[in-house]
Amino acid sequence: MTETVHIENVVLGGGEAGKYIAWDLAQQGRAVVVIERALVGGSCPNIACLPSKNVIRSAKVADLIGRASSYGVAIDGATVDMKGVRQRKREMVDGMIAIHRKKFSVPHLEFLLAEGRLVGPRTVEARLPDGGSRRFVADRLFLNLGTRATIPGIPGLADTQPLTHVEALELDQLPSHLIVLGGGYVGVEFAQAFRRLGSQVTVLEFGTQLLGREDPDVAAAVRKIFEEDGIDVVLGADTEVVEGRSGDAVRLRAKTPAGDRTIEGSDILVAAGRTPQTREIGLEEAGIALDKRGFVTVDDRLQTTAEGVWAVGECAGSPQFTHVAFDDFRVVRDNLAGKVRSTRDRLIPYCAFIDPELARVGLDETAAQQQRIAVRVAEIPMTSVLRARAIGETQGFMKMILDANSDRILGFTMLGADAGEVLAVVQTAMLAGMPYTGLRDAILTHPTMAEGLNVLLSSVPPDTNTRMAARALARWEGEGGRVTTAKNEKAKKIK
């Protein structure tokens, strides 16, 4: 018979938010048990963010070697060793696991590798690898269940045993022709990485553009970069059937705007969204409601519909980024301490780690139009940034969205080298309520990518109706810049 133990805190799932909740509680001297299915430290250091960026870096090195002659460096006979790429990734992961094991080995905290299931209100049964089980009744329960890659119900797809990001990171042989289903963040990152490592790559995206969340001009620029890399991008692709076995030979048939198309490859990678890991583990029976997509229903403090139960990270429908999961931890931590903190109105940055990087925060043009917000749009090509010229990385552009009626920064998008780092500068200014003139007039180190913000904002006219501003606008546009002002009588004013 399974022994039932009462304990103050149980964390089901040891991902980003869950592990920080556990560490924080243990540091306070509160008893906590963490029940994690398989990954010490969660997905990020094991099978997602960090290992994927590790492999992407190897792909960047391969690309630089291929372009070495343009830097005045002669390199002959360089080859990609996928076993070496995988080993480098594995060594990094092993180091991260060791760090996490040490952090879990602290007083007041017990870490269990086990399958967890709710068998009653705040009651979790942990099924251990040796076949035994333990049952815990918690005063407080924290759900950090995560998501998994969605395998669409395309006829024959599951039978091919397709790759997801998990299996793709463990390949020790380079696919001769990788077919990628999905043109979102995961799809584009893996597509470009494997192309630069040496695979032929085809990307099939059901929508009308890559990166469906981005402005059309951003998506078009990424597509152009991909085409220059030799990646075949098929948009508006409705895949009807898939045959074969990934790793051997696969064939798919898709309807496209140009007609029916059959594509043959060696491997197929599915990057078509995420499914929450919330079904069939007793949540609903324990009074924890799920929405129609299977995400846990929470309020703006991440409390579920069951008393004493919180949900954090992707399973709670939070944006699927590790940095958001970490902030979920802070929301829970502060509210448990009696401080008011909410998930409302969070300024969340995004970054796709393609090359060059794509980073965005706040409004883009599309969102401004949809919300009927009058804006000014300032834009420069990366060729206007001296650092980009110095290092020979001039693809892309910077674009800032400004309120049409004030100097407030509403959003920023950058497609360019080190975009994620430059983004943090703009995000900080937005959080501080700084007008764009603050960045325009700041002394930014030369030559850095962030210095491009001086260039981007140096000639933004305060009022496009004035004669002086019109002359400044014409001069700036002649240098490659662009400013537009929304003309919409129904547009909202941002106060």
C-alpha positions as CSV (number, residue, x, y, z in Angstrom):
1,M,0.0,0.0,0.0
2,T,1.3,3.4,-1.0
3,E,2.1,5.6,2.0
4,T,0.5,9.1,2.1
5,V,2.7,11.9,3.3
6,H,1.5,15.5,4.1
7,I,3.8,18.2,3.0
8,E,3.6,22.0,2.7
9,N,4.6,22.3,-1.0
10,V,4.6,20.1,-4.1
11,V,5.9,21.2,-7.4
12,L,4.8,19.0,-10.3
13,G,7.3,19.6,-13.1
14,G,10.8,20.9,-12.6
15,G,11.0,23.3,-15.6
16,E,12.1,27.0,-15.4
17,A,9.2,28.3,-13.2
18,G,8.8,25.2,-11.1
19,K,12.5,24.8,-10.2
20,Y,12.8,28.5,-9.1
21,I,9.6,28.2,-7.0
22,A,11.2,25.1,-5.3
23,W,14.5,26.7,-4.8
24,D,13.0,29.9,-3.3
25,L,10.7,28.0,-1.0
26,A,13.6,25.7,0.2
27,Q,15.7,28.8,0.9
28,Q,12.9,30.1,3.1
29,G,13.1,26.8,5.1
30,R,9.8,25.5,3.7
31,A,9.5,21.8,2.9
32,V,9.0,21.2,-0.8
33,V,9.0,18.1,-3.1
34,V,9.7,18.4,-6.8
35,I,8.3,15.7,-9.0
36,E,9.9,15.8,-12.5
37,R,9.1,13.3,-15.3
38,A,12.5,13.0,-16.9
39,L,14.6,16.2,-17.3
40,V,16.7,17.5,-14.5
41,G,16.4,21.3,-15.0
42,G,13.5,21.1,-17.4
43,S,13.4,21.4,-21.2
44,C,15.4,24.6,-21.6
45,P,18.9,23.2,-20.7
46,N,18.2,19.7,-21.9
47,I,16.2,19.6,-25.2
48,A,15.2,23.2,-26.1
49,C,16.7,26.7,-25.7
50,L,20.3,26.1,-24.8
51,P,21.1,23.0,-26.8
52,S,19.4,24.4,-29.9
53,K,21.5,27.6,-29.6
54,N,24.6,25.4,-29.1
55,V,23.9,23.6,-32.4
56,I,23.0,26.9,-34.1
57,R,26.4,28.3,-33.1
58,S,28.1,25.3,-34.7
59,A,26.1,26.2,-37.9
60,K,27.3,29.8,-37.6
61,V,30.9,28.6,-37.5
62,A,30.3,26.4,-40.6
63,D,28.8,29.4,-42.4
64,L,31.7,31.7,-41.5
65,I,34.2,29.1,-42.7
66,G,32.3,28.9,-45.9
67,R,32.6,32.7,-46.3
68,A,36.2,32.9,-44.9
69,S,37.7,34.1,-48.2
70,S,35.5,37.2,-48.0
71,Y,37.3,38.0,-44.8
72,G,40.7,37.4,-46.3
73,V,41.2,34.0,-44.7
74,A,41.9,30.9,-46.8
75,I,40.5,27.7,-45.4
76,D,40.5,24.5,-47.5
77,G,39.0,21.1,-46.8
78,A,36.8,22.0,-43.8
79,T,34.0,19.5,-43.2
80,V,31.1,19.2,-40.7
81,D,31.3,16.4,-38.2
82,M,27.8,15.8,-36.9
83,K,29.1,13.5,-34.2
84,G,31.3,16.3,-33.0
85,V,28.5,18.8,-33.2
86,R,26.3,16.5,-31.1
87,Q,29.1,15.8,-28.6
88,R,29.7,19.5,-28.0
89,K,26.0,19.9,-27.4
90,R,25.9,16.9,-25.0
91,E,28.9,18.2,-23.0
92,M,27.1,21.5,-22.5
93,V,23.9,19.7,-21.4
94,D,25.8,17.4,-19.0
95,G,27.3,20.5,-17.4
96,M,23.9,22.1,-17.0
97,I,22.4,18.9,-15.5
98,A,25.3,18.8,-13.0
99,I,24.6,22.4,-11.9
100,H,20.9,21.6,-11.5
101,R,21.5,18.5,-9.5
102,K,23.7,20.5,-7.1
103,K,21.0,23.2,-6.7
104,F,18.3,20.5,-6.0
105,S,20.5,19.0,-3.3
106,V,19.7,21.5,-0.6
107,P,18.0,21.3,2.8
108,H,14.1,21.2,2.8
109,L,14.0,20.1,-0.9
110,E,13.4,16.6,-2.2
111,F,13.7,16.0,-5.9
112,L,12.1,13.0,-7.5
113,L,12.4,11.7,-11.0
114,A,9.0,10.2,-11.3
115,E,5.7,10.3,-13.2
116,G,3.2,12.5,-11.3
117,R,-0.5,12.2,-11.3
118,L,-3.2,13.9,-9.3
119,V,-5.4,11.4,-7.4
120,G,-7.4,14.0,-5.4
121,P,-7.4,17.7,-4.4
122,R,-3.7,18.8,-4.0
123,T,-2.9,15.1,-3.8
124,V,-0.1,13.8,-6.1
125,E,1.0,10.2,-6.6
126,A,4.6,9.9,-7.8
127,R,5.3,6.7,-9.8
128,L,8.9,5.9,-9.4
129,P,11.2,4.3,-12.0
130,D,11.6,1.1,-9.8
131,G,7.9,0.5,-9.9
132,G,7.1,1.9,-6.5
133,S,5.1,4.9,-5.7
134,R,4.7,7.7,-3.2
135,R,1.7,9.9,-2.4
136,F,1.8,13.5,-1.2
137,V,-1.0,15.7,0.1
138,A,0.2,19.3,-0.3
139,D,-1.0,22.5,1.3
140,R,0.1,24.2,-1.9
141,L,0.5,22.7,-5.3
142,F,2.4,24.2,-8.2
143,L,1.9,22.9,-11.8
144,N,4.7,23.3,-14.2
145,L,3.8,20.7,-16.7
146,G,5.2,22.1,-20.0
147,T,4.2,21.3,-23.5
148,R,5.4,18.9,-26.2
149,A,5.7,19.2,-30.0
150,T,2.4,18.9,-31.8
151,I,2.2,16.2,-34.5
152,P,-0.6,17.3,-36.9
153,G,-3.1,14.7,-38.0
154,I,-1.8,14.6,-41.5
155,P,-2.4,11.2,-43.0
156,G,0.8,9.1,-42.7
157,L,2.8,11.7,-40.8
158,A,3.0,9.9,-37.5
159,D,3.9,6.6,-39.2
160,T,7.0,8.2,-40.6
161,Q,8.3,8.7,-37.1
162,P,9.1,12.3,-37.8
163,L,11.8,14.3,-35.9
164,T,10.8,17.0,-33.4
165,H,13.3,19.4,-32.0
166,V,14.2,16.8,-29.4
167,E,15.4,14.1,-31.9
168,A,16.9,16.7,-34.3
169,L,19.3,17.8,-31.6
170,E,20.5,14.2,-31.2
171,L,21.3,13.5,-34.9
172,D,24.8,12.2,-35.5
173,Q,24.5,12.2,-39.2
174,L,23.5,15.1,-41.4
175,P,20.2,14.7,-43.3
176,S,20.8,14.8,-47.0
177,H,17.4,16.6,-47.5
178,L,15.5,17.8,-44.4
179,I,11.8,18.7,-44.9
180,V,10.6,21.1,-42.2
181,L,6.9,21.3,-41.6
182,G,6.2,24.7,-40.1
183,G,7.7,28.2,-40.6
184,G,7.5,29.5,-37.0
185,Y,10.4,30.2,-34.6
186,V,11.4,26.6,-34.2
187,G,11.0,25.7,-37.8
188,V,13.1,28.6,-39.1
189,E,15.9,28.2,-36.6
190,F,16.4,24.5,-37.4
191,A,15.9,25.0,-41.1
192,Q,18.7,27.5,-41.4
193,A,21.0,25.6,-39.0
194,F,20.8,22.4,-40.9
195,R,21.2,24.2,-44.2
196,R,24.4,25.8,-43.0
197,L,25.6,22.5,-41.7
198,G,25.2,21.1,-45.2
199,S,21.7,19.6,-45.6
200,Q,19.4,20.4,-48.5
201,V,16.4,22.0,-46.7
202,T,12.7,22.6,-47.7
203,V,10.4,24.5,-45.5
204,L,6.6,24.1,-45.9
205,E,4.4,26.7,-44.2
206,F,0.7,26.6,-44.3
207,G,0.3,30.3,-43.9
208,T,1.0,33.0,-46.5
209,Q,4.4,34.0,-44.9
210,L,7.1,32.7,-42.7
211,L,6.9,33.8,-39.1
212,G,3.2,34.5,-39.1
213,R,3.4,36.8,-36.0
214,E,5.7,39.3,-37.7
215,D,5.1,42.2,-40.1
216,P,5.0,41.2,-43.8
217,D,8.2,43.1,-44.5
218,V,10.0,41.3,-41.8
219,A,8.8,37.9,-43.0
220,A,9.7,38.8,-46.6
221,A,13.2,39.8,-45.5
222,V,13.7,36.5,-43.7
223,R,12.5,34.6,-46.7
224,K,15.0,36.4,-48.9
225,I,17.8,35.5,-46.5
226,F,16.7,31.9,-46.6
227,E,16.6,31.9,-50.3
228,E,20.1,33.3,-50.4
229,D,21.1,30.4,-48.1
230,G,19.6,28.0,-50.6
231,I,16.6,27.0,-48.5
232,D,13.4,26.2,-50.5
233,V,10.5,27.9,-48.9
234,V,7.0,26.8,-49.9
235,L,4.2,29.1,-48.6
236,G,0.5,28.3,-48.5
237,A,1.4,24.6,-48.4
238,D,-1.5,22.3,-47.4
239,T,0.2,18.9,-46.8
240,E,-2.2,16.1,-47.7
241,V,-0.2,13.0,-47.1
242,V,3.2,11.8,-46.0
243,E,4.8,8.5,-46.7
244,G,8.1,6.6,-45.8
245,R,10.3,6.7,-42.7
246,S,12.2,9.7,-41.5
247,G,15.9,9.0,-41.5
248,D,15.6,6.8,-44.6
249,A,13.3,8.3,-47.2
250,V,10.1,10.4,-47.0
251,R,7.7,11.7,-49.6
252,L,4.9,14.2,-49.1
253,R,2.2,15.7,-51.3
254,A,1.0,19.2,-50.7
255,K,-1.4,21.6,-52.4
256,T,0.2,25.0,-53.0
257,P,-0.8,28.2,-54.7
258,A,1.3,27.1,-57.7
259,G,-0.4,23.7,-57.8
260,D,0.1,20.2,-56.4
261,R,3.6,19.5,-55.4
262,T,5.4,16.3,-54.4
263,I,8.6,16.6,-52.3
264,E,11.0,13.9,-51.5
265,G,13.6,14.0,-48.7
266,S,15.6,11.9,-46.3
267,D,14.2,13.3,-43.0
268,I,11.1,15.2,-41.9
269,L,11.1,17.6,-38.9
270,V,7.7,18.7,-37.4
271,A,7.7,22.3,-36.0
272,A,3.9,22.9,-36.0
273,G,3.2,24.2,-32.6
274,R,3.0,22.9,-29.0
275,T,0.5,20.8,-27.1
276,P,0.1,21.2,-23.3
277,Q,1.0,18.1,-21.2
278,T,-2.2,18.4,-19.1
279,R,-4.4,15.5,-20.2
280,E,-5.0,12.2,-18.4
281,I,-3.1,13.1,-15.2
282,G,-6.1,13.9,-13.1
283,L,-6.2,17.6,-13.2
284,E,-9.9,18.0,-14.0
285,E,-10.9,15.4,-11.5
286,A,-9.0,17.5,-8.9
287,G,-11.1,20.6,-9.7
288,I,-8.5,22.2,-12.0
289,A,-10.1,23.5,-15.1
290,L,-8.6,23.4,-18.6
291,D,-9.5,25.6,-21.6
292,K,-10.6,24.1,-24.9
293,R,-7.0,23.8,-26.0
294,G,-5.9,22.0,-22.9
295,F,-4.1,24.8,-21.1
296,V,-4.7,25.2,-17.4
297,T,-7.2,28.0,-16.7
298,V,-5.5,30.7,-14.5
299,D,-6.1,34.2,-13.3
300,D,-3.6,37.1,-13.7
301,R,-1.8,35.8,-10.5
302,L,-1.6,32.3,-12.0
303,Q,-4.0,30.8,-9.6
304,T,-6.1,27.9,-11.0
305,T,-9.7,27.2,-10.3
306,A,-8.7,24.9,-7.4
307,E,-7.9,26.4,-4.0
308,G,-4.2,26.3,-3.2
309,V,-3.1,25.4,-6.8
310,W,-1.1,27.5,-9.2
311,A,0.0,26.8,-12.8
312,V,3.1,28.4,-14.3
313,G,4.9,28.3,-17.6
314,E,3.6,27.0,-20.9
315,C,0.9,24.7,-19.4
316,A,-0.8,27.9,-18.1
317,G,-0.9,29.4,-21.6
318,S,1.9,31.8,-20.9
319,P,3.9,32.8,-24.0
320,Q,6.2,30.0,-24.8
321,F,9.6,31.4,-23.7
322,T,11.8,30.5,-20.9
323,H,12.1,34.2,-19.9
324,V,8.3,34.4,-19.5
325,A,8.3,31.2,-17.4
326,F,10.9,32.8,-15.1
327,D,8.7,35.8,-14.7
328,D,5.8,33.5,-13.9
329,F,7.9,32.3,-10.9
330,R,8.3,35.9,-9.8
331,V,4.5,36.5,-10.1
332,V,3.8,33.5,-7.8
333,R,6.7,34.3,-5.4
334,D,5.6,37.9,-4.9
335,N,2.0,37.1,-4.4
336,L,2.8,34.4,-1.9
337,A,4.8,37.0,0.0
338,G,1.8,39.4,0.1
339,K,3.0,41.6,-2.7
340,V,0.8,42.4,-5.7
341,R,2.2,41.2,-9.0
342,S,0.3,40.3,-12.1
343,T,0.8,38.8,-15.6
344,R,-1.2,41.7,-17.0
345,D,0.5,44.2,-19.4
346,R,3.9,42.4,-19.3
347,L,6.3,43.8,-21.9
348,I,7.5,40.5,-23.4
349,P,10.5,40.4,-25.8
350,Y,10.7,37.9,-28.6
351,C,13.8,36.6,-30.4
352,A,14.3,34.1,-33.2
353,F,17.9,32.9,-33.3
354,I,18.3,32.7,-37.0
355,D,21.2,34.5,-38.6
356,P,20.9,37.4,-38.5
357,E,18.8,37.4,-35.3
358,L,15.2,38.6,-35.4
359,A,14.1,40.4,-32.2
360,R,10.9,42.3,-31.3
361,V,9.2,43.9,-28.4
362,G,5.9,45.8,-28.1
363,L,3.8,46.8,-31.0
364,D,4.7,46.2,-34.6
365,E,3.0,47.8,-37.6
366,T,0.5,45.1,-38.1
367,A,-0.7,45.3,-34.5
368,A,-0.9,49.1,-34.6
369,Q,-3.1,48.9,-37.7
370,Q,-5.3,46.2,-36.1
371,Q,-5.7,48.3,-33.0
372,R,-6.2,51.5,-35.0
373,I,-3.4,53.2,-33.2
374,A,-1.8,56.2,-35.0
375,V,1.9,55.7,-35.2
376,R,5.1,56.9,-36.8
377,V,7.5,54.2,-38.1
378,A,11.2,54.9,-38.2
379,E,13.4,52.4,-40.2
380,I,16.9,52.1,-41.4
381,P,18.8,49.3,-43.2
382,M,21.6,47.6,-41.3
383,T,24.0,49.1,-43.9
384,S,23.4,52.3,-42.0
385,V,25.0,50.8,-38.8
386,L,28.8,51.2,-38.9
387,R,29.4,48.1,-36.7
388,A,27.4,46.0,-39.2
389,R,29.7,47.3,-42.0
390,A,32.8,46.7,-40.0
391,I,32.1,43.0,-39.3
392,G,30.5,42.4,-42.7
393,E,27.0,41.5,-41.3
394,T,24.7,44.0,-43.1
395,Q,21.6,42.0,-43.7
396,G,18.4,43.3,-42.2
397,F,17.0,46.5,-40.7
398,M,15.9,48.3,-37.5
399,K,12.4,49.5,-37.2
400,M,10.8,51.5,-34.3
401,I,7.2,52.2,-33.7
402,L,6.5,55.6,-32.1
403,D,3.2,57.1,-31.0
404,A,2.1,59.7,-33.6
405,N,1.1,62.2,-30.9
406,S,4.0,61.9,-28.5
407,D,7.5,60.8,-28.2
408,R,6.6,57.4,-26.6
409,I,8.2,54.2,-27.9
410,L,5.5,51.6,-28.7
411,G,7.6,48.9,-30.2
412,F,10.9,47.9,-31.8
413,T,11.8,45.2,-34.3
414,M,15.4,44.4,-35.5
415,L,16.5,41.9,-38.0
416,G,20.3,42.0,-37.7
417,A,23.4,40.7,-36.0
418,D,23.1,40.8,-32.2
419,A,19.5,41.9,-32.4
420,G,18.6,40.3,-29.1
421,E,21.2,42.5,-27.3
422,V,20.0,45.7,-29.0
423,L,16.4,44.8,-28.2
424,A,17.2,44.8,-24.4
425,V,18.3,48.5,-24.7
426,V,15.0,49.5,-26.2
427,Q,13.0,47.4,-23.9
428,T,14.7,49.0,-20.9
429,A,13.9,52.4,-22.3
430,M,10.3,51.4,-22.7
431,L,10.0,50.0,-19.2
432,A,11.5,53.3,-17.9
433,G,9.0,55.4,-19.9
434,M,11.8,57.1,-21.7
435,P,10.9,59.0,-24.8
436,Y,12.6,58.0,-28.0
437,T,14.6,61.2,-27.7
438,G,16.4,59.8,-24.7
439,L,17.9,57.0,-26.9
440,R,18.4,59.4,-29.8
441,D,20.5,61.7,-27.6
442,A,22.3,59.0,-25.5
443,I,26.1,58.6,-26.0
444,L,26.2,55.0,-27.2
445,T,29.6,53.2,-27.6
446,H,31.1,53.3,-31.1
447,P,31.2,51.1,-33.0
448,T,28.4,48.8,-31.6
449,M,25.1,47.6,-33.0
450,A,23.3,49.6,-30.3
451,E,24.8,52.7,-31.7
452,G,22.5,52.2,-34.7
453,L,19.7,53.5,-32.4
454,N,21.3,56.9,-32.6
455,V,21.2,56.7,-36.4
456,L,17.6,55.3,-36.4
457,L,16.2,58.1,-34.3
458,S,18.5,61.0,-35.3
459,S,16.2,62.6,-37.8
460,V,12.7,61.5,-36.8
461,P,10.6,64.6,-37.4
462,P,8.5,65.7,-34.5
463,D,5.6,66.7,-36.7
464,T,5.5,65.7,-40.4
465,N,3.2,68.6,-41.1
466,T,5.8,71.3,-40.5
467,R,8.0,72.5,-43.3
468,M,11.2,72.0,-41.3
469,A,10.2,68.4,-40.4
470,A,9.3,67.7,-44.0
471,R,12.8,68.8,-45.1
472,A,14.4,66.6,-42.3
473,L,12.2,63.7,-43.4
474,A,13.2,64.0,-47.1
475,R,16.9,64.2,-46.1
476,W,16.7,61.1,-43.9
477,E,14.8,59.1,-46.4
478,G,17.5,59.9,-48.9
479,E,19.9,58.2,-46.6
480,G,17.9,55.1,-46.4
481,G,15.5,55.9,-43.5
482,R,11.7,55.8,-43.5
483,V,9.1,57.5,-41.4
484,T,5.4,57.0,-41.9
485,T,2.5,58.5,-39.9
486,A,-0.8,56.7,-39.7
487,K,-3.7,58.6,-41.2
488,N,-6.8,57.3,-39.5
489,E,-9.5,59.5,-38.1
490,K,-10.6,56.6,-35.9
491,A,-7.1,56.0,-34.6
492,K,-6.6,55.9,-30.8
493,K,-4.3,58.3,-29.0
494,I,-1.8,56.8,-26.7
495,K,-1.7,58.7,-23.4
